Amino acid sequence: IGSCSTTARNLQEPISINWILFNYCQKSAGTNFNWKKHLDNRVTVDQQGMESQQEIMDRGRGHLYSMVPQNHQHLNQQKYQPKNRQVVSYDRPDVQCPSECQENGGTVWGTDVYTDDSSICKAAIHAGILGNNGGLVTVEKTPGQQSYSGSARNGVTTRNYGSWPGSFVFHGSSKPPTPKPTEVPTQKPPVIGSCSTTSRNLQESISIVQCPSECQENGGTVWGTDVYTDHSSICKAAIHAGILGNNGGLVTVEKTPEQQSYSGSARNEVTTSSYGPWPGSFVFHDSSKPLSPKPTKLPTQKPPVRGTCSTTAGQLKESISIVQCPSECQMNRGAVWGTDVYTADSSICKAAIHAGILGNNGGLVTVEKIPGQQSYSGSARNGVTTNGYGLYSGSFVFHGSSKPPTPKPTKESTQKPPVLVSCSTNARNLQESISIVQCPSECQGNGGNVWGTDFYTDTSSICKAAIHAGILGNNGGLVTVEKTPGQQSYSGSARNGVTTNNYGSWPGSFV
């Protein structure tokens, strides 16, 4: 009986051994017999000479022996078969997986051949042996591999790894799941943490930590995004990652190896810092039930900010905000610096017209603050001319438009009918530089690969990237996509149930 976190290392060696009992045929005087060991109904080994019953029993574990006269191989072997015997086959172990391991299972490394410290049940979903309802799988331990390749299958993303001493593979599913629940071995009492507790304070490699409330302001420093340095505040990082709100709760923490670099970001009113190489890290596996039944509100669910034509991103309190723009900002005095990525002191509403998100009648836009850039390029678009600028400390980008406050359509390029797409459609499939795309539901598990964070390669799944960026949920919807130039590198991350990949230089992007 396994749990979602059971690994092949937790399994005992498969043993199904019974004695073979013989009632011997009468041996004729002067006849030499060959003992032939049968495995899977095939003769594999000859053992010449008559042996004692105990010797045969010692040798014959899990196999069937027959005796045939050495000088009469043509005789009917049935005549010389043992009259009574008990034969037991050698089976590989079956593991009973519970339901809901797609989200609750531990980490998995590899594809088809998995490291022996991977979650068996989650790997079985990845391999297509089981669904998320659980069931029986047959597991065989195999030797270690020089490397393991990660991949995304059936709603489960596995990781790459190098050399590892042990592996396992599946041999197909067995009987359907039984309704009996299994106990998860990670149900040790939680570690009572403070706002400053770090993963270095934890004894176990995987621990459940009870976070107090009010760590958003009181927690220590945090370095990284999704993967954090092991001297970061666990509870404040959990708020940043969206696992907890400021009321505290239970989080599952796993210590992971060092990273060469950690990227800071602003999320859920927590700003983390960047860092270079550091010898230890941690990640979150999932949240347990929070202390309070009250759900936390996502930043985009707050009432929109009432903006003017001169409102800038520097005046917004949240890292991601919805702003209500008035009409007639196209000719307003507010200045704008940049193209697609704008300086934080630029007019939001005028920049939204420049970006093609809004027309001159105003409307709702979603604004995300991002770090400053080395330079900003000006351009002329949609009746608005922006300015170039050098180094600046803060920037913002748009994440698409919401419904406008007025039913009157504006004559903008984005007012064309939306493009109906599938979960695997990418920006290269779009004809326009800016397009509204209608995404179907269920792309979180079914979409193709995604590379990058906020800026994605133009070969990435648009709809899955929109879920990762927080623009859409798994029910689909409309998103505004703009093709942008290629980047020198793309950083992967885990957000909103979607894990994206890193990539190097690529000639085209989208936001």
Salt bridges, closest charged atoms under 4 A:
GLU13 OE2 - LYS141 NZ 3.85
GLU51 OE2 - ARG59 NE 2.92
ASP112 OD1 - ARG153 NH1 2.90
ASP116 OD1 - ARG9 NE 2.92
GLU140 OE1 - ARG92 NE 3.00
GLU140 OE1 - HIS171 NE2 2.51
GLU204 OE2 - LYS188 NZ 3.62
ASP226 OD1 - ARG267 NH1 2.96
ASP230 OD1 - ARG200 NE 2.95
GLU254 OE1 - HIS285 NE2 2.32
GLU269 OE2 - LYS302 NZ 3.12
GLU318 OE2 - LYS302 NZ 2.68
ASP340 OD1 - ARG381 NH1 2.96
GLU368 OE1 - HIS399 NE2 2.39
GLU432 OE2 - LYS416 NZ 2.97
ASP454 OD1 - ARG495 NH1 3.06
ASP458 OD1 - ARG428 NE 3.07
GLU482 OE2 - ARG381 NH1 2.94
